[in-house]
Amino acid sequence: MERTKRKSNEKVDSVEAAKKRHAELLEAVKSLETSLSQLRDASLASLNDRITYLIGVYLGRGSVTVHEHRNLLSIYQAYKNIGGNGAVAALVDGFTKLPIK
């Protein structure tokens, strides 16, 4: 009888430990999701800034090199891939009409 009671208590303890660990893991996941969201927002802001700056330079100059063209379109694709909105799209559209020299 004592042995059965001890095993039952061990199972209860094991379940309680699993519940506690589950709660800890859920909290860790929430923390990671928050950090990831913050990093995404920071990346979007940085990419947006870089794209708008470069397009301003190229539009001011009136032309773009092949390397600059490829590079900016690559940056823009990364921006779109992580959820960048269409606010930059009109700028990129104007950029793509620049002559390539």
Phi and psi in degrees as a GROMACS rama.xvg file:
@    title "Ramachandran Plot"
@    xaxis  label "Phi"
@    yaxis  label "Psi"
@TYPE xy
-60.5664  -40.0073  GLU-2
-64.3224  -42.1615  ARG-3
-63.3081  -41.749  THR-4
-64.7894  -40.9016  LYS-5
-64.37  -43.8216  ARG-6
-64.1231  -39.043  LYS-7
-62.9159  -44.0215  SER-8
-63.5383  -39.0508  ASN-9
-63.5903  -39.5473  GLU-10
-65.8905  -42.3833  LYS-11
-61.7392  -44.8991  VAL-12
-61.5803  -39.6851  ASP-13
-65.6286  -42.6828  SER-14
-64.9959  -43.1638  VAL-15
-63.3908  -40.1571  GLU-16
-64.9891  -39.6609  ALA-17
-65.5981  -40.9665  ALA-18
-62.5396  -42.1896  LYS-19
-63.9711  -44.8886  LYS-20
-64.1825  -39.3092  ARG-21
-60.6071  -45.7953  HIS-22
-62.6928  -40.1274  ALA-23
-63.4183  -42.1557  GLU-24
-66.3801  -39.7717  LEU-25
-62.0692  -40.8569  LEU-26
-65.0868  -39.769  GLU-27
-64.6419  -40.8098  ALA-28
-63.7076  -44.0764  VAL-29
-60.5261  -40.8989  LYS-30
-64.4075  -43.0731  SER-31
-64.4485  -40.4495  LEU-32
-62.4993  -41.1662  GLU-33
-63.1666  -46.6069  THR-34
-61.7212  -43.2253  SER-35
-62.3531  -41.9272  LEU-36
-63.2692  -41.2054  SER-37
-65.202  -41.2614  GLN-38
-65.2302  -39.7323  LEU-39
-61.7174  -45.8165  ARG-40
-62.3782  -41.3899  ASP-41
-65.4525  -41.1107  ALA-42
-64.1265  -42.7679  SER-43
-60.4639  -44.0347  LEU-44
-63.5069  -43.4582  ALA-45
-65.3818  -44.192  SER-46
-65.983  -41.1985  LEU-47
-59.7071  -46.2358  ASN-48
-60.7479  -45.9877  ASP-49
-64.7669  -43.7257  ARG-50
-62.428  -49.8367  ILE-51
-65.0657  -37.1435  THR-52
-63.2412  -51.5006  TYR-53
-61.7516  -42.3236  LEU-54
-62.54  -39.161  ILE-55
-59.7787  -42.5371  GLY-56
-62.2114  -47.9029  VAL-57
-69.033  -40.24  TYR-58
-65.3681  -39.0213  LEU-59
-63.035  -37.1662  GLY-60
-77.0192  -29.628  ARG-61
88.6305  5.3175  GLY-62
-159.895  173.213  SER-63
-146.885  147.68  VAL-64
-84.1143  166.572  THR-65
-59.38  -46.0864  VAL-66
-60.6929  -45.4816  HIS-67
-62.9572  -38.7911  GLU-68
-62.7877  -51.3611  HIS-69
-61.0157  -44.7768  ARG-70
-61.5419  -46.9347  ASN-71
-65.5246  -41.4064  LEU-72
-64.6742  -33.5063  LEU-73
-66.0483  -43.9228  SER-74
-62.9822  -43.1542  ILE-75
-62.7781  -39.9582  TYR-76
-62.9682  -42.3928  GLN-77
-60.877  -42.0683  ALA-78
-58.781  -47.4194  TYR-79
-65.9716  -38.5571  LYS-80
-62.6704  -29.6527  ASN-81
-99.6287  14.2159  ILE-82
104.844  13.5967  GLY-83
-57.9366  140.35  GLY-84
-86.9533  -175.328  ASN-85
-81.7014  1.42805  GLY-86
-59.47  -32.5226  ALA-87
-87.1355  -16.5425  VAL-88
-58.3312  -41.6349  ALA-89
-64.7982  -37.8599  ALA-90
-64.3631  -43.8881  LEU-91
-65.3353  -36.5805  VAL-92
-61.0979  -44.4845  ASP-93
-64.1948  -38.1155  GLY-94
-61.2458  -43.4249  PHE-95
-67.5401  -14.3991  THR-96
-88.8814  -5.65246  LYS-97
-68.1017  146.969  LEU-98
-69.3852  141.133  PRO-99
-96.1724  125.569  ILE-100
